[in-house]
Structures are given as structure tokens and as C-alpha cells.
């Protein structure tokens, strides 16, 4: 409750409110948003390949990315914190999609409800993280948040509310991990499907960025590191059932190995 209703919305608002917005940003956000819709849709087509209780969660496990706790640190280690905006721009689409369509459908799935567009729309409006995303973009476009007379006060309050968000999310992830033989098989199967799907999606995004937004070495590395991250860790804070939380946590934790391997390969080529 603390993460999903207070800490995470404040962190999302701050990230979007302090981002730089221009025409290239709009193109990148649109490319990433379309890619997220496509990969999420393909996830539903892959459901027959998964059996048992985990089948309904497969679309959520092969789409969306953990930016703040995985992709951001790896990218800044590779390219420097001064270039963080390159990957942060990619995450705008992830935040908008993740806390509207993605989390809305996850809530319906977790509660055993049938897909309902009307309920999905109103669910998004009642989700603090989605509201924070919209308000953050508005504040970012206006670009007066920190420059105003209350900028210092805002930054102090923002730091108080978000300083522990990463720790609590990681605590939730670690607490839900179950390395049991029954769980390892579906987790590995999910990881293989995510790797294959994201490899294709990554190639498509790199191509689209090159032709529509203008690629660069830093931006290409941002795309690679961002799209090689596991599904968002905040997913676990929205899951209520023990078996679904264990499946998501274990899959994401093992998938971190994939992210590290991609980072190592990128580091080697970056040094050449």
C-alpha cells in the first residue's frame, strides 16, 4: 500500500516532471508505446505455450521493463550518469503503458474478472501511479516545477517520500522468491519466451529509431539495456495471490542474469 499509493506515484511524477520534452522525445515515446502494445499482445498469443495457473500471467511477464532498479544503474555504469536522460526518455512510454493498460488488466486478471474496457479506463483513473504519470508529463512540459520559489521545498519532500521506495520493492521481490522444482520449470520457460520476443522487439525498435528519430551510440545502448531488463519489479506489489507473486518474483530474479550478461557484452563492445 505504501509503495503503490504513495512512494511510487511520487517517484514517477518526479521522473516525468524533470524530463526534457521535444519532438525527438515524442517520437521515441510513440515508438516505445507501440512496441509495448505489440509485445503485450503477442504475450496473449503465447499463452497456449504455458500451462497451469501461471498461464494467465504470461503476457505480463514478457512485456514492460524494470527501468529504475535494473536498466538505469547498468546504463549509467556503462555510459555515465550524465547520459541518464537517454534511457529515461524510453521509460516514459513504459510508465504510461505500465500504469494504465498493463496494471489495469493485471488487476482484472488477479481478481478473476473478464476483460472490460470501461472498467479498465476507470481503473486507470483511480490508479495513483497513472495519475502521477499524467500530472508529471504536464509539469514537465510546463517546466516550472523546480525553477519556482517552492523548488527547494518540493525536492526535500520528494526525497523524504521516495528515499526508501527501491528498498521496499526489492524487499517484496526477495520475500516472494521460491526456488522450488515445481516453480523453476515455468520460470525458465517464461524467461526463454521473453528473451526471444524481446530480441525481435529490440531489433524493431532500433530500426524504427534509426529511421524516425535519429539513432546514436548512446541511444542505441539505452535501447539495448532497457529492453534487456526483466519485467517491472513493481508488478509484485500489485499481486495478491501467493503463487502468482512467487512466480513473478522468481522469474524476474533469474532474468536479472540475462540483463547482466547483456551488460557484459555491451561493455566489451563499448571498449573497442
C-alpha positions in Angstrom: 0.0 0.0 0.0 2.8 2.4 0.9 4.6 1.7 -2.4 1.7 1.6 -4.8 -0.2 4.6 -3.4 2.4 7.0 -2.1 6.1 6.3 -2.8 5.9 5.0 -6.4 3.5 7.7 -7.7 5.7 10.5 -6.2 8.8 8.9 -7.8 7.1 8.6 -11.2 5.8 12.2 -11.0 9.3 13.5 -10.3 10.9 11.4 -13.1 8.5 12.7 -15.7 8.3 16.3 -14.4 12.1 16.7 -14.6 12.5 15.1 -18.1 13.2 17.1 -21.2 10.5 17.2 -23.9 10.9 17.9 -27.6 9.9 16.5 -31.0 12.5 13.6 -30.8 11.2 12.7 -27.3 7.7 12.5 -28.7 8.9 10.2 -31.5 10.8 7.9 -29.1 7.8 7.7 -26.7 5.5 6.8 -29.6 7.8 4.1 -30.9 8.2 2.5 -27.4 4.5 2.7 -26.7 3.6 0.9 -29.9 6.3 -1.7 -29.2 4.8 -2.3 -25.7 1.3 -2.7 -27.2 2.6 -5.2 -29.7 4.8 -7.3 -27.3 1.9 -7.3 -24.7 -0.5 -8.5 -27.4 1.9 -11.2 -28.5 2.1 -12.3 -24.9 -1.6 -13.3 -25.1 -0.9 -15.3 -28.3 1.9 -17.2 -26.4 -0.4 -18.2 -23.5 -1.1 -21.7 -25.0 2.6 -22.5 -24.6 2.3 -22.1 -20.9 0.2 -24.5 -18.7 -1.3 -24.3 -15.3 -2.1 -21.4 -13.0 0.8 -19.3 -14.5 -0.6 -19.2 -18.0 -2.8 -16.1 -17.3 0.2 -14.1 -16.1 2.4 -14.8 -19.2 1.6 -11.6 -21.1 2.6 -9.5 -18.1 5.9 -11.4 -17.7 7.0 -11.0 -21.4 6.3 -7.2 -21.6 7.3 -4.0 -19.8 10.7 -3.4 -18.2 12.3 -2.6 -14.9 14.0 0.7 -15.5 14.8 2.3 -12.2 16.2 -0.7 -10.3 17.9 -2.6 -13.2 18.2 -0.8 -16.6 19.1 2.7 -15.1 22.1 1.5 -12.9 23.5 -0.7 -15.6 23.3 2.0 -18.2 24.8 4.7 -16.1 27.6 2.3 -15.2 28.2 1.9 -18.9 27.6 5.4 -20.2 27.8 7.7 -17.2 25.1 9.4 -15.1 25.2 12.5 -17.3 23.6 10.5 -20.1 20.8 9.1 -18.0 18.2 11.1 -19.9 18.8 8.8 -22.9 17.3 5.9 -21.2 14.8 7.9 -19.0 13.0 9.0 -22.2 12.4 5.4 -23.2 10.9 4.8 -19.8 8.2 7.4 -20.3 6.2 5.1 -22.5 6.8 2.3 -20.1 5.3 4.3 -17.2 2.3 5.4 -19.2 1.6 2.0 -20.6 2.5 0.1 -17.4 0.3 2.0 -15.0 -2.8 2.2 -17.3 -3.4 -0.8 -19.6 -0.9 -3.2 -18.1 -1.7 -2.8 -14.4 -5.4 -2.4 -15.2 -5.6 -5.7 -16.9 -3.4 -7.2 -14.2 -5.9 -6.2 -11.6 -8.7 -7.7 -13.6 -6.7 -10.9 -14.1 -5.8 -11.2 -10.4 -9.4 -10.7 -9.4 -10.7 -13.2 -11.9 -12.7 -10.5 -13.8 -13.4 -10.6 -17.6 -11.8 -8.0 -19.8 -13.8 -4.8 -19.7 -12.6 -1.6 -21.5 -14.9 0.6 -19.4 -13.6 -0.8 -16.1 -10.0 -0.6 -17.5 -10.4 3.1 -18.2 -11.9 3.9 -14.8 -9.3 1.7 -13.1 -6.5 3.7 -14.7 -8.1 7.0 -13.5 -8.2 5.6 -10.0 -4.6 4.3 -10.1 -2.3 6.8 -8.3 0.7 5.8 -10.4 -1.2 6.6 -13.7 -2.5 9.9 -12.4 1.1 10.7 -11.3 2.3 9.9 -14.8 -0.1 12.3 -16.5 0.5 15.1 -14.0 4.3 14.5 -14.3 4.2 15.0 -18.1 2.1 18.1 -17.7 4.6 19.5 -15.1 7.5 18.5 -17.4 6.1 20.3 -20.4 5.4 23.5 -18.3 8.9 23.1 -16.9 8.3 25.3 -13.8 8.4 22.7 -11.0 11.9 23.1 -9.7 12.6 26.6 -11.0 9.8 28.1 -9.0 10.1 29.6 -5.5 9.0 26.3 -3.9 11.5 24.2 -5.8 13.7 23.5 -2.8 10.8 22.5 -0.6 9.4 20.2 -3.3 12.8 18.4 -3.7 13.0 17.9 0.1 9.5 16.4 0.3 10.1 14.3 -2.8 13.3 12.9 -1.3 11.6 12.0 2.0 8.7 10.2 0.3 10.8 8.2 -2.2 14.1 7.5 -0.5 13.0 4.0 0.6 10.9 3.0 -2.4 13.6 0.9 -4.1 14.4 -0.9 -0.8 10.8 -1.8 -0.2 10.2 -3.0 -3.7 13.3 -5.2 -3.6 12.3 -6.5 -0.2 8.9 -7.5 -1.7 10.7 -9.2 -4.6 13.1 -11.1 -2.3 10.4 -12.1 0.1 8.3 -13.7 -2.7 11.0 -15.8 -4.3 10.5 -19.6 -4.0 13.2 -21.8 -5.6 11.1 -24.9 -5.7 11.4 -27.6 -8.5 7.7 -27.0 -9.4 8.3 -23.3 -9.9 11.7 -23.3 -11.7 10.4 -25.0 -14.8 7.6 -22.5 -15.7 10.0 -19.6 -14.7 12.7 -20.8 -17.1 10.1 -21.4 -19.8 8.8 -17.8 -19.4 12.4 -16.4 -19.5 13.1 -18.2 -22.8 9.9 -16.8 -24.3 10.7 -13.3 -23.1 14.3 -13.4 -24.4 13.1 -14.5 -27.9 10.3 -12.0 -28.0 12.4 -9.1 -26.7 15.2 -9.8 -29.1 12.8 -9.4 -32.0 11.2 -6.3 -30.4 14.6 -4.8 -29.8 15.7 -5.1 -33.4 12.4 -3.5 -34.5 12.9 -0.6 -32.1 16.5 0.0 -33.1 15.4 0.1 -36.8 12.5 2.4 -36.1 14.6 4.8 -34.0 17.2 4.9 -36.8 14.7 5.9 -39.5 12.3 8.1 -37.5 14.1 9.6 -34.5 17.8 9.5 -35.5 19.9 7.0 -33.6 23.2 7.4 -31.8 25.6 5.2 -30.0 24.3 6.3 -26.6 20.7 5.9 -27.6 21.2 2.5 -29.1 22.9 1.3 -25.9 20.0 2.8 -24.0 17.5 0.8 -26.0 19.6 -2.4 -25.6 20.0 -2.1 -21.9 16.4 -1.0 -21.3 14.8 -3.8 -23.3 17.1 -6.5 -21.8 15.8 -5.7 -18.3 13.3 -8.0 -16.6 9.6 -7.2 -16.2 8.9 -4.4 -13.8 9.6 -5.3 -10.1 6.6 -3.2 -9.0 4.5 -6.0 -10.6 4.9 -7.9 -7.4 3.4 -5.1 -5.3 0.1 -5.4 -7.3 -0.2 -9.2 -6.9 -2.2 -10.5 -4.1 -2.0 -14.3 -4.5 1.0 -16.1 -3.1 1.5 -18.4 -6.1 1.4 -15.6 -8.7 3.7 -13.4 -6.6 6.2 -16.2 -6.2 6.1 -16.9 -10.0 6.7 -13.2 -10.9 9.4 -12.7 -8.3 11.4 -15.8 -9.1 11.1 -15.2 -12.9 12.3 -11.6 -12.6 15.1 -12.5 -10.2 16.5 -15.2 -12.5 16.0 -12.9 -15.5 18.5 -10.5 -13.9 21.2 -12.9 -15.1 20.2 -12.2 -18.7 20.4 -8.4 -18.0 23.9 -8.8 -16.5 25.1 -10.9 -19.5 23.8 -8.3 -22.0 25.6 -5.6 -19.9 28.8 -7.5 -20.0 28.6 -8.0 -23.8 27.8 -4.3 -24.3 30.7 -3.3 -22.1 33.1 -5.3 -24.1 32.0 -3.8 -27.4 31.9 -0.3 -25.9 35.6 -0.6 -25.0 36.6 -1.5 -28.6 
